Amino acid sequence: MKTILPARRKERPLILGIESSCDETAAAVIRGRTLLSDEIASSADVQALYGGVVPEIASRAHTDAVGQVVRRALETAGVEKEELDAVAVTYGAGLLGALLVGLSFAKGLSYALGIPLIGVDHIRGHLAASYLEDESLQPPFVTLLASGGHTAVIHTVTETQFRVLGSTLDDAAGEAFDKVARVLSLPYPGGPHIEALAREGENRIPLPKMLKGEGGYRFSYSGLKTAVINYCHTKEQKREAWSRADVACSFQHAAVDILVEKTVEGALETGVKTVTAGGGVVANGYLRAALAEACRKAGLRLVLPSKKHCTDNAAMIAAEGLVQYRAGNFSPLSLNACASIPLGGVR
């Protein structure tokens, strides 16, 4: 099917962003880099009953919510759908059925309104979230990507050119947080609950530091996750007293400190003066504070998205949509959803 092109490209286009890759149905409107609205409907409470996201439940929830969420986003922004210059939507990576709901809705809007469709890589959305925090932000900079599916240090050369300095060899940071939370009998999603419990404990349990000082900018969370599981199970089998709070605190330090260290190393090595971050793990308060302090000591400027723009949201999709709009990268109406997009696609 054809690709709808704009009659002329505007400097500050009005873009609707739609996100439905997992359990949040989200819509946002931006004009240029100015955020006008940001709406989310989540099925996380229902998913928590099952200890994780059930794809079929997520897809049904998106189908029920997407029209209402988009309507709220337009109303909050104070614009009519006919005023939109483009619609940006996550086409991958994520749950295939969930992605198809948002993508199908966006295609319908694009066709009905005669405006361009912009397919957005979810990971690039996380990288673009910082643009909404500081409208003056411009590459080059180094970005820490830490989410449920990816962990990497990325050199952003231009708005559309990236270089992956290093990524995880196995589990992602967010995945490790969720698995450790399950071991500690904490609810899903695990990250916020581990952070809260860690405040009550101390960092006094020796845990592996994941290739600290070696392996370039690569990470490994499998060994750390296993070490936590073995520690808890051994204590239980020996019927020895142990502190869940100490485990949470020690794990959080082991998981986060290396992220901060290698991100700052990457910035200093590439010679950039600015550091950004994106992904759900970046909502972690300890990570944000530790990264801010490390950047201060290194003389680096830090631009962090707000916590709500670290987790899945449509504002970041609209922000990346603006990048692609300015680059003239529009998608055909035949665009299909993609459950997996290699991190190497960020190039």
Contacts in CASP RR format, 6 or more apart in sequence:
PFRMAT RR
TARGET T0000
AUTHOR 0000-0000-0000
METHOD contacts of the structure
MODEL  1
MKTILPARRKERPLILGIESSCDETAAAVIRGRTLLSDEIASSADVQALY
GGVVPEIASRAHTDAVGQVVRRALETAGVEKEELDAVAVTYGAGLLGALL
VGLSFAKGLSYALGIPLIGVDHIRGHLAASYLEDESLQPPFVTLLASGGH
TAVIHTVTETQFRVLGSTLDDAAGEAFDKVARVLSLPYPGGPHIEALARE
GENRIPLPKMLKGEGGYRFSYSGLKTAVINYCHTKEQKREAWSRADVACS
FQHAAVDILVEKTVEGALETGVKTVTAGGGVVANGYLRAALAEACRKAGL
RLVLPSKKHCTDNAAMIAAEGLVQYRAGNFSPLSLNACASIPLGGVR
1 332 0 8 1.000
1 333 0 8 1.000
1 334 0 8 1.000
2 332 0 8 1.000
2 333 0 8 1.000
3 116 0 8 1.000
3 117 0 8 1.000
3 330 0 8 1.000
3 331 0 8 1.000
3 332 0 8 1.000
3 333 0 8 1.000
4 110 0 8 1.000
4 111 0 8 1.000
4 114 0 8 1.000
4 115 0 8 1.000
4 116 0 8 1.000
4 117 0 8 1.000
4 330 0 8 1.000
4 333 0 8 1.000
5 116 0 8 1.000
5 330 0 8 1.000
6 13 0 8 1.000
6 85 0 8 1.000
6 86 0 8 1.000
6 115 0 8 1.000
6 116 0 8 1.000
6 325 0 8 1.000
6 330 0 8 1.000
9 325 0 8 1.000
9 326 0 8 1.000
9 328 0 8 1.000
10 85 0 8 1.000
11 32 0 8 1.000
12 31 0 8 1.000
12 32 0 8 1.000
12 34 0 8 1.000
13 31 0 8 1.000
13 32 0 8 1.000
13 85 0 8 1.000
13 86 0 8 1.000
13 322 0 8 1.000
13 325 0 8 1.000
14 29 0 8 1.000
14 30 0 8 1.000
14 31 0 8 1.000
14 32 0 8 1.000
14 79 0 8 1.000
14 83 0 8 1.000
14 84 0 8 1.000
14 85 0 8 1.000
15 29 0 8 1.000
15 30 0 8 1.000
15 31 0 8 1.000
15 32 0 8 1.000
15 84 0 8 1.000
15 85 0 8 1.000
15 86 0 8 1.000
15 87 0 8 1.000
15 88 0 8 1.000
15 118 0 8 1.000
15 318 0 8 1.000
15 321 0 8 1.000
15 322 0 8 1.000
15 325 0 8 1.000
16 27 0 8 1.000
16 28 0 8 1.000
16 29 0 8 1.000
16 70 0 8 1.000
16 73 0 8 1.000
16 74 0 8 1.000
16 81 0 8 1.000
16 84 0 8 1.000
16 86 0 8 1.000
16 87 0 8 1.000
16 88 0 8 1.000
16 109 0 8 1.000
16 318 0 8 1.000
17 27 0 8 1.000
17 28 0 8 1.000
17 29 0 8 1.000
17 30 0 8 1.000
17 73 0 8 1.000
17 87 0 8 1.000
17 88 0 8 1.000
17 89 0 8 1.000
17 106 0 8 1.000
17 314 0 8 1.000
17 315 0 8 1.000
17 317 0 8 1.000
17 318 0 8 1.000
17 321 0 8 1.000
18 26 0 8 1.000
18 27 0 8 1.000
18 66 0 8 1.000
18 70 0 8 1.000
18 87 0 8 1.000
18 88 0 8 1.000
18 89 0 8 1.000
18 90 0 8 1.000
18 102 0 8 1.000
18 105 0 8 1.000
18 106 0 8 1.000
18 314 0 8 1.000
18 317 0 8 1.000
19 25 0 8 1.000
19 26 0 8 1.000
19 27 0 8 1.000
19 89 0 8 1.000
19 90 0 8 1.000
19 102 0 8 1.000
19 122 0 8 1.000
19 312 0 8 1.000
19 313 0 8 1.000
19 314 0 8 1.000
19 316 0 8 1.000
19 317 0 8 1.000
20 26 0 8 1.000
20 62 0 8 1.000
20 66 0 8 1.000
20 90 0 8 1.000
20 98 0 8 1.000
20 99 0 8 1.000
20 101 0 8 1.000
20 102 0 8 1.000
20 103 0 8 1.000
21 90 0 8 1.000
21 92 0 8 1.000
21 93 0 8 1.000
21 94 0 8 1.000
21 95 0 8 1.000
21 98 0 8 1.000
21 99 0 8 1.000
21 122 0 8 1.000
21 312 0 8 1.000
22 53 0 8 1.000
22 58 0 8 1.000
22 94 0 8 1.000
22 95 0 8 1.000
22 98 0 8 1.000
22 312 0 8 1.000
23 42 0 8 1.000
23 43 0 8 1.000
23 44 0 8 1.000
23 47 0 8 1.000
23 53 0 8 1.000
23 58 0 8 1.000
23 61 0 8 1.000
23 98 0 8 1.000
24 40 0 8 1.000
24 41 0 8 1.000
24 42 0 8 1.000
24 43 0 8 1.000
24 44 0 8 1.000
24 311 0 8 1.000
24 312 0 8 1.000
24 313 0 8 1.000
25 40 0 8 1.000
25 41 0 8 1.000
25 42 0 8 1.000
25 43 0 8 1.000
25 61 0 8 1.000
25 62 0 8 1.000
25 65 0 8 1.000
25 66 0 8 1.000
25 69 0 8 1.000
25 101 0 8 1.000
25 102 0 8 1.000
26 38 0 8 1.000
26 39 0 8 1.000
26 40 0 8 1.000
26 41 0 8 1.000
26 69 0 8 1.000
26 312 0 8 1.000
26 313 0 8 1.000
26 314 0 8 1.000
26 315 0 8 1.000
26 317 0 8 1.000
27 37 0 8 1.000
27 39 0 8 1.000
27 66 0 8 1.000
27 69 0 8 1.000
27 70 0 8 1.000
27 72 0 8 1.000
27 73 0 8 1.000
27 314 0 8 1.000
28 35 0 8 1.000
28 36 0 8 1.000
28 37 0 8 1.000
28 38 0 8 1.000
28 39 0 8 1.000
28 73 0 8 1.000
28 313 0 8 1.000
28 314 0 8 1.000
28 315 0 8 1.000
28 317 0 8 1.000
28 318 0 8 1.000
29 35 0 8 1.000
29 36 0 8 1.000
29 37 0 8 1.000
29 73 0 8 1.000
29 74 0 8 1.000
29 76 0 8 1.000
29 77 0 8 1.000
29 79 0 8 1.000
29 84 0 8 1.000
29 318 0 8 1.000
30 36 0 8 1.000
30 132 0 8 1.000
30 315 0 8 1.000
30 318 0 8 1.000
30 319 0 8 1.000
30 322 0 8 1.000
32 322 0 8 1.000
33 131 0 8 1.000
33 132 0 8 1.000
33 135 0 8 1.000
33 319 0 8 1.000
33 322 0 8 1.000
34 135 0 8 1.000
35 132 0 8 1.000
35 315 0 8 1.000
35 318 0 8 1.000
36 76 0 8 1.000
36 77 0 8 1.000
36 78 0 8 1.000
36 79 0 8 1.000
37 72 0 8 1.000
37 73 0 8 1.000
37 74 0 8 1.000
37 75 0 8 1.000
37 76 0 8 1.000
37 77 0 8 1.000
37 78 0 8 1.000
38 73 0 8 1.000
38 76 0 8 1.000
38 308 0 8 1.000
38 313 0 8 1.000
38 314 0 8 1.000
38 315 0 8 1.000
39 69 0 8 1.000
39 72 0 8 1.000
39 73 0 8 1.000
39 76 0 8 1.000
39 314 0 8 1.000
40 69 0 8 1.000
40 313 0 8 1.000
40 314 0 8 1.000
41 61 0 8 1.000
41 65 0 8 1.000
41 68 0 8 1.000
41 69 0 8 1.000
43 57 0 8 1.000
43 58 0 8 1.000
43 61 0 8 1.000
44 188 0 8 1.000
44 189 0 8 1.000
46 57 0 8 1.000
46 61 0 8 1.000
47 53 0 8 1.000
47 54 0 8 1.000
47 57 0 8 1.000
47 58 0 8 1.000
47 188 0 8 1.000
48 187 0 8 1.000
48 188 0 8 1.000
48 189 0 8 1.000
50 57 0 8 1.000
51 182 0 8 1.000
51 187 0 8 1.000
51 188 0 8 1.000
52 178 0 8 1.000
52 188 0 8 1.000
52 189 0 8 1.000
53 95 0 8 1.000
55 95 0 8 1.000
55 96 0 8 1.000
55 97 0 8 1.000
55 98 0 8 1.000
58 95 0 8 1.000
58 97 0 8 1.000
58 98 0 8 1.000
59 95 0 8 1.000
59 97 0 8 1.000
59 98 0 8 1.000
59 100 0 8 1.000
59 101 0 8 1.000
62 98 0 8 1.000
62 101 0 8 1.000
62 102 0 8 1.000
63 101 0 8 1.000
66 101 0 8 1.000
66 102 0 8 1.000
66 105 0 8 1.000
67 105 0 8 1.000
70 105 0 8 1.000
70 109 0 8 1.000
73 314 0 8 1.000
74 80 0 8 1.000
74 81 0 8 1.000
81 109 0 8 1.000
81 113 0 8 1.000
82 113 0 8 1.000
84 109 0 8 1.000
84 113 0 8 1.000
84 115 0 8 1.000
85 115 0 8 1.000
85 116 0 8 1.000
85 325 0 8 1.000
86 115 0 8 1.000
86 116 0 8 1.000
86 117 0 8 1.000
86 118 0 8 1.000
86 321 0 8 1.000
86 325 0 8 1.000
86 330 0 8 1.000
87 106 0 8 1.000
87 109 0 8 1.000
87 110 0 8 1.000
87 113 0 8 1.000
87 115 0 8 1.000
87 116 0 8 1.000
87 117 0 8 1.000
87 118 0 8 1.000
88 106 0 8 1.000
88 118 0 8 1.000
88 119 0 8 1.000
88 120 0 8 1.000
88 317 0 8 1.000
88 318 0 8 1.000
88 320 0 8 1.000
88 321 0 8 1.000
88 322 0 8 1.000
88 324 0 8 1.000
88 325 0 8 1.000
89 102 0 8 1.000
89 103 0 8 1.000
89 105 0 8 1.000
89 106 0 8 1.000
89 117 0 8 1.000
89 118 0 8 1.000
89 119 0 8 1.000
89 120 0 8 1.000
89 317 0 8 1.000
90 99 0 8 1.000
90 102 0 8 1.000
90 103 0 8 1.000
90 119 0 8 1.000
90 120 0 8 1.000
90 121 0 8 1.000
90 122 0 8 1.000
90 317 0 8 1.000
91 99 0 8 1.000
91 103 0 8 1.000
91 119 0 8 1.000
91 120 0 8 1.000
91 121 0 8 1.000
91 331 0 8 1.000
91 335 0 8 1.000
91 336 0 8 1.000
91 337 0 8 1.000
91 338 0 8 1.000
92 99 0 8 1.000
92 121 0 8 1.000
92 122 0 8 1.000
92 337 0 8 1.000
92 338 0 8 1.000
92 339 0 8 1.000
92 340 0 8 1.000
92 341 0 8 1.000
93 121 0 8 1.000
93 122 0 8 1.000
93 123 0 8 1.000
93 338 0 8 1.000
93 339 0 8 1.000
93 340 0 8 1.000
93 341 0 8 1.000
94 122 0 8 1.000
94 339 0 8 1.000
94 340 0 8 1.000
95 339 0 8 1.000
96 337 0 8 1.000
96 339 0 8 1.000
97 337 0 8 1.000
99 337 0 8 1.000
99 338 0 8 1.000
99 339 0 8 1.000
100 337 0 8 1.000
103 119 0 8 1.000
103 335 0 8 1.000
103 336 0 8 1.000
103 337 0 8 1.000
106 117 0 8 1.000
106 119 0 8 1.000
107 117 0 8 1.000
107 333 0 8 1.000
107 335 0 8 1.000
109 115 0 8 1.000
110 116 0 8 1.000
110 117 0 8 1.000
110 333 0 8 1.000
111 333 0 8 1.000
116 325 0 8 1.000
116 330 0 8 1.000
116 331 0 8 1.000
117 330 0 8 1.000
117 331 0 8 1.000
117 332 0 8 1.000
117 333 0 8 1.000
117 335 0 8 1.000
118 321 0 8 1.000
118 324 0 8 1.000
118 325 0 8 1.000
118 329 0 8 1.000
118 330 0 8 1.000
118 331 0 8 1.000
119 321 0 8 1.000
119 324 0 8 1.000
119 331 0 8 1.000
119 335 0 8 1.000
120 317 0 8 1.000
120 320 0 8 1.000
120 321 0 8 1.000
120 324 0 8 1.000
121 320 0 8 1.000
121 341 0 8 1.000
121 345 0 8 1.000
121 346 0 8 1.000
122 312 0 8 1.000
122 317 0 8 1.000
122 341 0 8 1.000
123 145 0 8 1.000
123 147 0 8 1.000
123 150 0 8 1.000
123 341 0 8 1.000
123 343 0 8 1.000
123 346 0 8 1.000
124 320 0 8 1.000
124 323 0 8 1.000
124 346 0 8 1.000
125 316 0 8 1.000
125 317 0 8 1.000
125 319 0 8 1.000
125 320 0 8 1.000
126 145 0 8 1.000
126 147 0 8 1.000
126 278 0 8 1.000
126 279 0 8 1.000
126 280 0 8 1.000
126 310 0 8 1.000
126 316 0 8 1.000
127 143 0 8 1.000
127 145 0 8 1.000
127 154 0 8 1.000
127 156 0 8 1.000
127 162 0 8 1.000
127 276 0 8 1.000
127 278 0 8 1.000
127 320 0 8 1.000
127 346 0 8 1.000
128 316 0 8 1.000
128 319 0 8 1.000
128 320 0 8 1.000
128 321 0 8 1.000
128 322 0 8 1.000
128 323 0 8 1.000
129 278 0 8 1.000
129 279 0 8 1.000
129 305 0 8 1.000
129 309 0 8 1.000
129 310 0 8 1.000
129 313 0 8 1.000
129 315 0 8 1.000
129 316 0 8 1.000
129 319 0 8 1.000
130 137 0 8 1.000
130 143 0 8 1.000
130 276 0 8 1.000
130 277 0 8 1.000
130 278 0 8 1.000
130 303 0 8 1.000
130 304 0 8 1.000
130 305 0 8 1.000
131 137 0 8 1.000
131 319 0 8 1.000
131 322 0 8 1.000
131 323 0 8 1.000
132 305 0 8 1.000
132 309 0 8 1.000
132 315 0 8 1.000
132 316 0 8 1.000
132 319 0 8 1.000
133 303 0 8 1.000
133 304 0 8 1.000
133 305 0 8 1.000
133 306 0 8 1.000
133 309 0 8 1.000
134 303 0 8 1.000
137 274 0 8 1.000
137 276 0 8 1.000
137 303 0 8 1.000
139 156 0 8 1.000
139 157 0 8 1.000
139 158 0 8 1.000
139 159 0 8 1.000
140 155 0 8 1.000
140 156 0 8 1.000
140 157 0 8 1.000
140 158 0 8 1.000
140 270 0 8 1.000
140 272 0 8 1.000
140 274 0 8 1.000
141 156 0 8 1.000
141 267 0 8 1.000
141 272 0 8 1.000
141 273 0 8 1.000
141 274 0 8 1.000
141 275 0 8 1.000
141 276 0 8 1.000
141 303 0 8 1.000
142 153 0 8 1.000
142 154 0 8 1.000
142 155 0 8 1.000
142 156 0 8 1.000
142 165 0 8 1.000
142 263 0 8 1.000
142 266 0 8 1.000
142 267 0 8 1.000
142 270 0 8 1.000
142 272 0 8 1.000
142 274 0 8 1.000
142 275 0 8 1.000
142 276 0 8 1.000
143 153 0 8 1.000
143 154 0 8 1.000
143 155 0 8 1.000
143 156 0 8 1.000
143 275 0 8 1.000
143 276 0 8 1.000
143 277 0 8 1.000
143 278 0 8 1.000
144 152 0 8 1.000
144 153 0 8 1.000
144 154 0 8 1.000
144 259 0 8 1.000
144 260 0 8 1.000
144 263 0 8 1.000
144 275 0 8 1.000
144 276 0 8 1.000
144 277 0 8 1.000
144 278 0 8 1.000
144 282 0 8 1.000
144 291 0 8 1.000
145 151 0 8 1.000
145 152 0 8 1.000
145 153 0 8 1.000
145 154 0 8 1.000
145 277 0 8 1.000
145 278 0 8 1.000
145 279 0 8 1.000
146 172 0 8 1.000
146 173 0 8 1.000
146 174 0 8 1.000
146 259 0 8 1.000
146 277 0 8 1.000
146 278 0 8 1.000
146 279 0 8 1.000
146 280 0 8 1.000
146 281 0 8 1.000
146 282 0 8 1.000
146 287 0 8 1.000
147 172 0 8 1.000
147 173 0 8 1.000
147 174 0 8 1.000
147 278 0 8 1.000
147 279 0 8 1.000
147 280 0 8 1.000
147 281 0 8 1.000
148 172 0 8 1.000
148 173 0 8 1.000
148 174 0 8 1.000
148 175 0 8 1.000
148 177 0 8 1.000
148 178 0 8 1.000
148 279 0 8 1.000
148 280 0 8 1.000
148 281 0 8 1.000
149 172 0 8 1.000
149 174 0 8 1.000
149 175 0 8 1.000
150 167 0 8 1.000
150 168 0 8 1.000
150 172 0 8 1.000
150 343 0 8 1.000
151 167 0 8 1.000
151 168 0 8 1.000
151 172 0 8 1.000
151 173 0 8 1.000
151 174 0 8 1.000
151 219 0 8 1.000
151 221 0 8 1.000
151 259 0 8 1.000
151 281 0 8 1.000
152 164 0 8 1.000
152 165 0 8 1.000
152 166 0 8 1.000
152 167 0 8 1.000
152 168 0 8 1.000
152 217 0 8 1.000
152 219 0 8 1.000
152 343 0 8 1.000
153 164 0 8 1.000
153 165 0 8 1.000
153 166 0 8 1.000
153 167 0 8 1.000
153 217 0 8 1.000
153 262 0 8 1.000
153 263 0 8 1.000
153 266 0 8 1.000
154 162 0 8 1.000
154 163 0 8 1.000
154 164 0 8 1.000
154 165 0 8 1.000
154 346 0 8 1.000
155 162 0 8 1.000
155 163 0 8 1.000
155 164 0 8 1.000
155 165 0 8 1.000
155 266 0 8 1.000
155 270 0 8 1.000
155 272 0 8 1.000
156 162 0 8 1.000
156 276 0 8 1.000
157 163 0 8 1.000
159 323 0 8 1.000
159 326 0 8 1.000
159 327 0 8 1.000
160 323 0 8 1.000
160 324 0 8 1.000
160 327 0 8 1.000
160 329 0 8 1.000
161 347 0 8 1.000
162 346 0 8 1.000
162 347 0 8 1.000
163 347 0 8 1.000
164 343 0 8 1.000
164 344 0 8 1.000
164 346 0 8 1.000
164 347 0 8 1.000
165 216 0 8 1.000
165 217 0 8 1.000
165 266 0 8 1.000
165 270 0 8 1.000
166 216 0 8 1.000
166 217 0 8 1.000
166 218 0 8 1.000
166 219 0 8 1.000
167 217 0 8 1.000
167 218 0 8 1.000
167 219 0 8 1.000
167 343 0 8 1.000
168 218 0 8 1.000
168 219 0 8 1.000
168 220 0 8 1.000
168 221 0 8 1.000
169 218 0 8 1.000
169 219 0 8 1.000
169 220 0 8 1.000
169 222 0 8 1.000
170 220 0 8 1.000
170 221 0 8 1.000
170 222 0 8 1.000
170 223 0 8 1.000
171 179 0 8 1.000
171 220 0 8 1.000
171 221 0 8 1.000
171 222 0 8 1.000
171 225 0 8 1.000
172 221 0 8 1.000
173 219 0 8 1.000
173 221 0 8 1.000
173 255 0 8 1.000
173 259 0 8 1.000
173 281 0 8 1.000
174 191 0 8 1.000
174 280 0 8 1.000
174 281 0 8 1.000
175 221 0 8 1.000
176 221 0 8 1.000
176 224 0 8 1.000
176 225 0 8 1.000
176 255 0 8 1.000
177 190 0 8 1.000
177 191 0 8 1.000
177 194 0 8 1.000
177 255 0 8 1.000
177 281 0 8 1.000
178 188 0 8 1.000
178 189 0 8 1.000
178 190 0 8 1.000
178 191 0 8 1.000
179 225 0 8 1.000
180 190 0 8 1.000
180 194 0 8 1.000
180 225 0 8 1.000
180 228 0 8 1.000
180 229 0 8 1.000
180 247 0 8 1.000
180 248 0 8 1.000
180 251 0 8 1.000
181 187 0 8 1.000
181 188 0 8 1.000
181 189 0 8 1.000
181 190 0 8 1.000
181 191 0 8 1.000
181 193 0 8 1.000
181 194 0 8 1.000
182 188 0 8 1.000
182 190 0 8 1.000
183 228 0 8 1.000
183 229 0 8 1.000
183 232 0 8 1.000
184 194 0 8 1.000
184 197 0 8 1.000
184 232 0 8 1.000
184 244 0 8 1.000
184 247 0 8 1.000
184 248 0 8 1.000
185 244 0 8 1.000
186 193 0 8 1.000
186 194 0 8 1.000
186 197 0 8 1.000
187 193 0 8 1.000
191 281 0 8 1.000
191 284 0 8 1.000
192 283 0 8 1.000
194 248 0 8 1.000
194 251 0 8 1.000
194 252 0 8 1.000
195 252 0 8 1.000
195 284 0 8 1.000
195 285 0 8 1.000
195 286 0 8 1.000
197 244 0 8 1.000
197 245 0 8 1.000
197 248 0 8 1.000
197 249 0 8 1.000
198 245 0 8 1.000
198 248 0 8 1.000
198 249 0 8 1.000
198 251 0 8 1.000
198 252 0 8 1.000
198 286 0 8 1.000
199 245 0 8 1.000
199 249 0 8 1.000
200 245 0 8 1.000
200 249 0 8 1.000
201 243 0 8 1.000
201 245 0 8 1.000
201 246 0 8 1.000
201 248 0 8 1.000
201 249 0 8 1.000
202 245 0 8 1.000
202 246 0 8 1.000
202 249 0 8 1.000
202 250 0 8 1.000
203 246 0 8 1.000
203 249 0 8 1.000
203 250 0 8 1.000
203 252 0 8 1.000
203 253 0 8 1.000
204 246 0 8 1.000
204 250 0 8 1.000
205 231 0 8 1.000
205 246 0 8 1.000
205 247 0 8 1.000
205 250 0 8 1.000
206 250 0 8 1.000
207 224 0 8 1.000
207 227 0 8 1.000
207 228 0 8 1.000
207 231 0 8 1.000
207 250 0 8 1.000
207 251 0 8 1.000
207 254 0 8 1.000
208 223 0 8 1.000
208 224 0 8 1.000
208 227 0 8 1.000
208 254 0 8 1.000
209 254 0 8 1.000
209 257 0 8 1.000
209 258 0 8 1.000
210 219 0 8 1.000
210 220 0 8 1.000
210 221 0 8 1.000
210 223 0 8 1.000
210 224 0 8 1.000
210 254 0 8 1.000
210 255 0 8 1.000
210 258 0 8 1.000
211 218 0 8 1.000
211 219 0 8 1.000
211 220 0 8 1.000
211 258 0 8 1.000
212 258 0 8 1.000
212 261 0 8 1.000
216 262 0 8 1.000
217 262 0 8 1.000
217 265 0 8 1.000
217 266 0 8 1.000
219 258 0 8 1.000
219 259 0 8 1.000
219 262 0 8 1.000
221 255 0 8 1.000
224 251 0 8 1.000
224 254 0 8 1.000
224 255 0 8 1.000
228 247 0 8 1.000
228 251 0 8 1.000
231 242 0 8 1.000
231 247 0 8 1.000
232 242 0 8 1.000
232 247 0 8 1.000
235 241 0 8 1.000
235 242 0 8 1.000
252 284 0 8 1.000
252 286 0 8 1.000
253 286 0 8 1.000
256 284 0 8 1.000
256 286 0 8 1.000
256 287 0 8 1.000
256 290 0 8 1.000
257 290 0 8 1.000
259 281 0 8 1.000
259 287 0 8 1.000
259 291 0 8 1.000
260 287 0 8 1.000
260 290 0 8 1.000
260 291 0 8 1.000
260 294 0 8 1.000
261 294 0 8 1.000
263 275 0 8 1.000
263 277 0 8 1.000
263 291 0 8 1.000
263 294 0 8 1.000
264 275 0 8 1.000
264 291 0 8 1.000
264 294 0 8 1.000
264 295 0 8 1.000
264 298 0 8 1.000
264 300 0 8 1.000
267 273 0 8 1.000
267 274 0 8 1.000
267 275 0 8 1.000
267 295 0 8 1.000
267 298 0 8 1.000
267 300 0 8 1.000
268 298 0 8 1.000
268 300 0 8 1.000
272 300 0 8 1.000
273 300 0 8 1.000
273 301 0 8 1.000
274 300 0 8 1.000
274 301 0 8 1.000
274 302 0 8 1.000
274 303 0 8 1.000
275 291 0 8 1.000
275 295 0 8 1.000
275 300 0 8 1.000
275 301 0 8 1.000
275 302 0 8 1.000
275 303 0 8 1.000
276 302 0 8 1.000
276 303 0 8 1.000
276 304 0 8 1.000
276 305 0 8 1.000
277 291 0 8 1.000
277 304 0 8 1.000
277 305 0 8 1.000
277 310 0 8 1.000
278 305 0 8 1.000
278 310 0 8 1.000
279 310 0 8 1.000
279 311 0 8 1.000
280 310 0 8 1.000
280 311 0 8 1.000
280 312 0 8 1.000
281 287 0 8 1.000
281 310 0 8 1.000
282 288 0 8 1.000
282 304 0 8 1.000
282 305 0 8 1.000
282 310 0 8 1.000
283 307 0 8 1.000
283 308 0 8 1.000
283 310 0 8 1.000
283 311 0 8 1.000
288 304 0 8 1.000
291 302 0 8 1.000
291 304 0 8 1.000
292 302 0 8 1.000
292 304 0 8 1.000
295 301 0 8 1.000
295 302 0 8 1.000
296 302 0 8 1.000
305 316 0 8 1.000
309 315 0 8 1.000
309 316 0 8 1.000
324 330 0 8 1.000
END
